């Protein structure tokens, strides 16, 4: 996982995605792996793939990180799926009511 984190800090998203194909099965339930992979797809405008990663992460750990809900919502918005984007933010508000970012998104 250390290599993925350093690649992420370097914004080397293409390499993360390419290397994740080989290591995907090993880390599939690792929330940090799914978060980094989802963000890499999001930052490269691969919104459908980002959504898959974020949904899988939230299925196993819905309280992992409030940013997952924001990034999932952004992915849906970029696909013009505004109702889904709003629904995701509402779920995020229920779990993380203290996060002001949900209220202004």
VENGICOR-V941690 format. One record per residue. PSI is psi in degrees with one decimal (999 if undefined). Layout:
PSI
PSI
This chain:
-28.0
-37.7
-39.2
-40.1
-41.7
-38.1
-37.6
-43.9
-31.6
-0.7
36.8
65.4
-37.3
-42.5
-40.6
-48.2
-45.1
-45.6
-25.0
-26.2
-38.5
-34.0
2.0
-49.2
-34.4
-36.6
8.4
-31.2
7.2
115.3
-36.0
-41.1
-47.3
-36.4
-48.3
-42.7
-43.7
-45.2
-38.5
-44.3
-42.6
-47.1
-17.5
10.6
28.7
69.6
-38.8
-40.8
-36.3
-43.6
-43.5
-43.8
-47.5
-40.2
-41.8
-42.6
-48.5
-27.8
-40.6
-32.4
80.2
-18.6
16.9
-55.2
133.1
-25.7
-25.6
-42.5
-40.0
-45.9
-35.6
-43.1
-43.3
-39.8
-45.5
-41.1
-39.8
-17.5
11.9
32.8
68.7
-34.4
-45.0
-39.3
-43.3
-42.2
-40.0
-42.8
-38.4
-40.5
-41.8
-39.0
-40.4
-38.4
-37.0
67.0
-19.8
-10.1
110.9
-24.8
-32.3
-35.3
-24.5
-3.3
999
